[in-house]
Amino acid sequence: MHTRRFGSTARQVSEIGFGTWALGADWGSVDDSDGIAALNHALDHGVNFIDTADVYGNGRAEKLIAEVLKTRTGKDAPMVATKAGRRLNPHVAEGYNRDNLTAFIDRSLQYLEVEALDLVQLHCPPTETYYRPETFEALDGLIRAGKIRRWGVSVEKVEEAIKALEFPGLTSVQIIYNIFRQRPAELFFDMAKRRDVAIIVRVPLASGMLSGKFRPDSQFAANDHRNYNRHGEAFDVGETFSGVPYDAGLAAVEDLRSLLPAGVTMAQFALRWILMQDAVTVVIPGGKNPRQVGENIAAAELPEIPADTMRKVAKIYDERIKPFVHQRW
């Protein structure tokens, strides 16, 4: 597993990390045993970055991580990034204050069973939050208090990511970037590199659309956001299929199939495409079982994608996808 330096820190993290949203909720049912097996498989094969959030299963994902990490200490311990803020009700910028953030972090400390959190990310807060410096001063205070080691943000929009770069304590930005969401590479990536800010890429497979396994008649469980959030009914629609209409996504996937090298899956190609960007620090696909995790990890060992193929991917995006998403996020 290749590694990349995590922003301004000395920490080296695996290019492929592990996203635990599916272990907590919103992707159909996952047994604890399968979730633990998937985490262990990732760690056994070189993954040393785990991303989670306090709302994933209302803490379930954090507790599963804690169970796995009890046997992995010292050099074997991965970097664990969690998120805070989405438990607010209502979810408003004023809620991102010192008292609430402290309470959220105290619970994550308890659930992850650690003395300090490696990385805490604001969890897609309202845009107004980035214009409230007191929120980021509170995070700096939590570092001084020894509750967190560093902080970052998870954003919906490129504009939010760029605004976050103004705060000197920022270590990382988590953002959606994939073949169907290419805007971050236009301006933000270079800005983050200049400021030595780590970039965590989430939703790399567009909610599985870029696995190439879906059909027009594919069905999703009632408790799967790919069923109940296609139009943004529960949270930002950009988190589901990257905001791309289902039929448009399927058509683009069919165009992409002709670009796949022999023996490479669509998912692996999509992950390797992301890693072509040297501004990207770590990409965090999910996995419900060891098989899915193993397929994701293998993407890190693929050769670079030829320039001509990269141009063809860009053309498919421009023609099939860009009108739906580019200016929205």
C-alpha positions in Angstrom: 0.0 0.0 0.0 1.4 3.4 -1.0 1.2 6.2 1.5 1.0 10.0 1.2 1.8 12.6 3.9 -1.3 13.9 5.7 -1.1 17.6 4.9 1.2 19.6 7.3 1.5 16.7 9.7 4.3 14.1 9.7 1.8 11.3 9.5 1.9 9.0 6.4 -1.5 7.5 5.6 -2.5 4.9 3.1 -3.7 6.2 -0.3 -6.8 4.0 0.1 -8.6 4.4 3.5 -11.8 3.0 4.8 -15.0 4.9 5.0 -17.5 3.5 7.6 -20.8 5.2 6.7 -22.1 1.8 5.4 -21.2 0.1 8.7 -23.3 2.6 10.7 -26.4 3.1 8.6 -28.1 4.3 5.4 -26.7 1.6 3.1 -28.9 -1.3 4.0 -28.2 -3.8 6.8 -24.7 -4.8 7.8 -24.0 -7.3 10.6 -21.5 -6.4 13.3 -19.5 -9.5 12.4 -19.3 -8.4 8.8 -18.3 -4.9 9.7 -15.6 -6.0 12.1 -14.3 -8.5 9.4 -14.2 -5.7 6.8 -12.3 -3.4 9.1 -9.8 -6.1 10.1 -9.2 -7.0 6.5 -8.5 -3.4 5.6 -6.0 -3.0 8.4 -4.3 -6.3 7.7 -3.7 -5.2 4.1 -2.1 -1.8 4.8 -5.0 0.6 5.3 -4.1 2.9 8.2 -6.8 5.6 7.8 -10.4 5.1 9.0 -13.1 7.7 8.5 -16.3 7.7 10.6 -18.9 10.1 12.1 -20.8 10.3 15.3 -24.1 10.0 13.4 -23.2 6.8 11.5 -25.7 4.5 13.2 -25.9 7.0 16.1 -22.4 5.9 17.2 -22.5 2.3 16.0 -19.6 2.8 13.6 -17.5 4.4 16.2 -18.1 1.5 18.6 -17.3 -1.1 16.0 -14.0 0.7 15.3 -13.2 0.8 19.0 -13.8 -3.0 19.2 -11.4 -3.6 16.4 -8.7 -1.2 17.6 -8.5 -2.9 21.1 -6.0 -5.3 19.5 -4.1 -2.7 17.5 -1.9 -0.3 19.5 1.2 1.7 18.9 2.6 1.4 15.4 -0.4 -0.8 14.4 -2.9 1.8 15.3 -4.5 3.6 12.3 -5.4 7.2 12.2 -9.1 7.6 12.9 -11.0 10.6 11.7 -14.5 11.2 13.0 -17.0 14.0 12.4 -19.3 16.2 14.5 -22.3 18.5 14.0 -25.0 16.5 12.2 -26.6 15.5 15.5 -27.7 19.1 15.8 -31.5 19.6 15.6 -32.1 22.0 14.0 -28.9 21.8 12.0 -27.9 25.5 12.0 -24.7 27.4 12.0 -25.3 28.8 15.5 -25.2 25.2 16.8 -21.6 24.8 16.0 -20.5 26.4 19.2 -18.0 25.5 22.0 -20.5 23.8 24.2 -22.1 21.6 21.6 -18.8 20.7 19.9 -17.4 19.8 23.3 -20.4 17.5 24.0 -20.1 15.8 20.6 -16.4 15.2 21.0 -16.8 13.9 24.6 -19.3 11.3 23.3 -16.9 10.3 20.4 -14.1 9.9 22.9 -16.3 7.6 24.9 -17.5 5.5 22.0 -14.0 5.3 20.3 -12.5 4.6 23.8 -9.5 6.9 23.3 -8.0 9.8 25.3 -7.8 12.1 22.3 -9.3 12.1 18.9 -6.8 12.0 16.0 -9.0 14.2 13.7 -12.4 15.8 14.2 -14.1 17.2 11.1 -17.1 19.5 11.1 -19.7 17.4 9.3 -21.0 19.4 6.3 -22.1 22.4 8.3 -24.2 25.2 6.8 -22.2 27.5 4.6 -22.7 30.3 7.2 -20.6 28.4 9.6 -17.4 29.3 7.6 -18.1 32.9 8.3 -18.2 32.4 12.1 -14.6 32.4 13.3 -15.7 31.5 16.9 -16.5 28.0 15.7 -12.9 27.4 14.6 -11.6 29.1 17.7 -13.6 26.5 19.7 -11.8 23.7 17.8 -8.4 25.3 18.5 -9.4 25.3 22.2 -10.3 21.6 22.1 -6.8 20.9 20.8 -5.3 22.9 23.7 -7.6 21.0 26.1 -6.1 17.7 24.8 -9.4 16.3 23.5 -8.5 16.4 19.8 -5.1 16.4 18.1 -6.2 18.2 14.9 -9.3 19.4 13.1 -10.7 19.6 9.6 -13.9 20.1 7.7 -16.1 17.9 5.6 -17.8 20.1 2.9 -20.6 19.9 0.3 -19.4 22.7 -1.9 -16.1 23.8 -3.4 -16.8 27.3 -2.2 -16.9 26.1 1.4 -13.6 24.2 1.0 -11.9 27.4 -0.3 -13.3 29.5 2.6 -12.1 26.9 5.1 -8.5 27.4 3.9 -8.5 30.8 5.5 -8.4 29.3 9.0 -4.8 28.6 10.1 -5.7 25.6 12.3 -7.2 23.6 9.4 -5.5 20.3 8.8 -7.8 18.6 6.2 -10.7 19.0 3.9 -13.0 16.1 3.1 -14.8 16.6 -0.2 -16.7 14.6 -2.9 -14.4 14.1 -5.9 -14.9 11.4 -8.5 -15.4 10.8 -12.2 -18.9 12.3 -11.8 -17.8 15.3 -9.6 -14.7 16.9 -11.1 -15.0 20.5 -10.1 -12.6 20.3 -7.1 -9.7 19.8 -9.4 -10.2 23.1 -11.2 -9.1 25.5 -8.4 -9.4 24.1 -4.9 -6.8 21.3 -5.2 -4.0 23.7 -6.1 -5.0 26.0 -3.3 -5.0 23.2 -0.8 -1.6 22.0 -1.9 -0.1 25.5 -1.5 -1.4 25.6 2.1 -0.3 22.0 2.8 -3.8 20.9 3.6 -4.7 17.2 3.4 -7.6 16.2 1.0 -9.8 13.3 2.0 -12.0 12.2 -0.9 -15.4 10.7 0.0 -18.1 9.2 -2.2 -15.4 8.0 -4.7 -17.7 5.5 -6.4 -20.8 7.8 -6.6 -22.7 5.7 -4.1 -21.8 2.5 -6.1 -22.8 3.9 -9.5 -19.2 3.8 -10.6 -18.9 0.1 -9.6 -20.7 -0.6 -12.9 -23.0 -3.1 -11.2 -26.3 -1.2 -11.3 -29.0 -1.5 -13.9 -32.2 0.5 -14.7 -34.2 -2.0 -12.5 -31.8 -2.3 -9.6 -33.5 -2.1 -6.2 -32.3 -0.8 -2.9 -33.5 -1.5 0.6 -35.9 0.8 2.3 -33.1 1.9 4.8 -30.6 2.6 2.0 -30.2 6.3 1.1 -29.9 5.3 -2.6 -33.7 4.5 -2.2 -34.9 7.3 0.0 -32.6 10.2 -0.8 -32.5 10.3 -4.6 -34.0 13.8 -4.6 -32.5 15.1 -1.3 -35.4 14.1 0.9 -33.2 13.4 3.9 -29.9 15.2 3.3 -27.9 16.9 0.5 -28.8 15.1 -2.8 -25.1 15.3 -3.8 -24.3 12.6 -1.3 -26.5 10.1 -3.3 -25.1 9.1 -6.7 -23.1 12.3 -6.4 -26.2 14.2 -7.4 -26.3 12.7 -10.8 -29.7 11.5 -12.1 -29.8 7.8 -12.0 -30.4 7.2 -15.8 -27.7 9.8 -16.7 -25.2 8.0 -14.5 -26.0 4.6 -16.0 -25.4 6.0 -19.5 -22.1 7.5 -18.5 -21.0 4.2 -16.9 -21.7 2.4 -20.2 -19.4 4.9 -22.0 -16.7 4.3 -19.4 -16.7 0.5 -19.8 -14.7 0.7 -23.1 -11.9 2.5 -21.2 -11.3 -0.3 -18.7 -7.9 -2.1 -18.9 -8.2 -5.9 -19.0 -8.7 -7.4 -15.5 -9.6 -4.1 -13.9 -13.0 -3.5 -12.4 -15.0 -0.3 -12.9 -14.6 0.5 -9.2 -10.8 0.0 -9.3 -10.5 2.2 -12.4 -12.6 4.9 -10.7 -10.4 4.8 -7.6 -7.2 4.9 -9.6 -8.6 7.8 -11.5 -8.9 9.8 -8.2 -5.3 8.8 -7.2 -4.0 10.4 -10.4 -4.3 13.7 -8.5 -1.3 14.3 -6.3 -3.3 16.8 -4.3 -5.4 13.9 -3.0 -4.1 12.5 0.3 -6.5 9.6 0.9 -9.6 8.2 -0.7 -12.2 6.5 1.5 -14.4 4.0 -0.2 -16.6 1.9 2.0 -17.0 -1.8 2.2 -19.5 -4.1 3.8 -17.3 -7.2 3.7 -13.7 -8.3 3.2 -14.3 -9.0 -0.5 -15.4 -5.4 -1.3 -12.5 -4.0 0.8 -10.0 -6.2 -1.0 -11.2 -5.0 -4.4 -10.8 -1.4 -3.3 -7.3 -1.9 -1.9 -6.1 -3.4 -5.1 -6.7 -0.2 -6.9 -3.7 1.4 -5.3 -1.4 -1.1 -7.1 -2.7 -0.3 -10.6 -0.4 1.5 -13.0 -1.1 5.2 -13.9 -3.9 5.8 -16.3 -2.7 7.0 -19.7 -3.2 10.6 -20.6 -5.3 9.7 -23.6 -7.7 7.7 -21.4 -7.8 10.6 -18.9 -8.9 12.9 -21.8 -11.6 10.4 -22.8 -12.9 10.4 -19.2 -13.0 14.1 -19.2 -15.0 14.1 -22.4 -17.6 11.7 -21.0 -17.9 13.9 -17.9 -18.4 17.1 -20.1 -21.0 15.5 -22.3 -22.9 13.3 -19.9 -22.5 14.6 -16.4 -21.3 18.2 -16.1 -24.6 20.0 -16.8 -26.2 18.3 -13.8 -23.6 18.9 -11.1 -20.7 21.2 -12.0 -22.1 24.5 -10.9 -24.2 23.1 -8.0 -21.4 21.9 -5.8 
